[in-house]
Amino acid sequence: MNDHAATDPSLPRIAMAGPRAYPPRRSEFTRHFWDGLRQGTWQTSCCQDCGRQTFPPKPLCPHCWSPQVGWSALAPRGMLYSWTRIHAAPAVFTAESPYAVGIVDLASQIRVACRLVDMPGLDFTPSMPMEMVVLDYEDGPLFAARPTPSP
């Protein structure tokens, strides 16, 4: 781990019914990410030469082209940059529509596009504080973001 580590490395979990509508592809390299997410760990690749993180995880640094990459924790909180609600969903996601997707600027200087978890009575707005969560489907995890709960 490096100084990108979060104070609490375990993400909140949300139980989801059924399997993922569109499971992610796993490779030998991304297996570490998906296995970690299954355990609630939010991490990505980090270049051991230039020290920069990249998301999604990559086996080669896109900043300096070094093949020397390791894993480091991502900040689990950030701010909503932009969002939209999908009403006319692709066929594979029709049963889940309407649903929200957005772009979250994490505190670790990474921008993540992901599903947004709706909270009753709360509208999404740019600059809204967000936290990353694990959606626990029957066949594996996915990541998403939700508004940060008030203290």
Backbone hydrogen bonds, N-H to C=O, Kabsch-Sander energy under -0.5 kcal/mol:
donor,donor_aa,acceptor,acceptor_aa,energy
5,A,2,N,-1.8
11,L,9,P,-0.6
11,L,40,G,-2.8
14,I,134,V,-2.6
16,M,136,D,-2.7
31,R,27,S,-1.5
32,H,29,F,-0.8
34,W,30,T,-2.4
35,D,31,R,-2.9
36,G,32,H,-2.0
37,L,33,F,-2.6
38,R,34,W,-2.0
39,Q,35,D,-0.9
39,Q,36,G,-0.6
40,G,37,L,-1.6
41,T,36,G,-3.0
42,W,9,P,-0.8
43,Q,41,T,-0.7
44,T,72,S,-2.4
45,S,54,T,-0.7
46,C,70,G,-2.2
47,C,52,R,-2.5
48,Q,68,Q,-3.6
49,D,68,Q,-0.5
51,G,47,C,-1.1
54,T,45,S,-1.8
61,C,66,S,-2.9
65,W,61,C,-1.7
69,V,67,P,-1.5
70,G,46,C,-2.8
72,S,44,T,-2.4
74,L,42,W,-2.5
78,G,130,M,-2.2
79,M,105,D,-2.2
80,L,128,M,-2.5
81,Y,103,I,-3.1
82,S,103,I,-1.2
84,T,101,V,-2.4
86,I,99,Y,-3.7
87,H,85,R,-0.6
89,A,87,H,-1.1
93,F,90,P,-2.0
94,T,90,P,-0.5
94,T,91,A,-1.2
96,E,93,F,-1.4
97,S,93,F,-0.7
97,S,94,T,-1.1
99,Y,86,I,-1.5
100,A,116,L,-0.6
101,V,84,T,-2.4
102,G,114,C,-2.8
103,I,82,S,-2.6
104,V,112,V,-3.0
105,D,79,M,-2.9
106,L,104,V,-0.9
106,L,110,I,-3.2
107,A,77,R,-2.6
109,Q,106,L,-1.6
112,V,104,V,-2.7
112,V,110,I,-0.5
114,C,102,G,-2.5
115,R,143,F,-0.6
116,L,100,A,-2.8
117,V,145,A,-2.9
118,D,116,L,-0.7
122,L,119,M,-1.9
127,S,80,L,-3.8
128,M,125,T,-1.8
130,M,78,G,-3.0
131,E,146,R,-2.7
132,M,76,P,-3.0
133,V,144,A,-2.8
134,V,12,P,-2.7
135,L,133,V,-0.5
135,L,142,L,-3.4
136,D,14,I,-2.9
136,D,134,V,-0.8
137,Y,135,L,-1.2
137,Y,140,G,-1.7
138,E,18,G,-2.4
140,G,137,Y,-1.2
142,L,135,L,-1.4
144,A,133,V,-2.0
145,A,115,R,-2.2
146,R,131,E,-2.4
148,T,129,P,-2.1
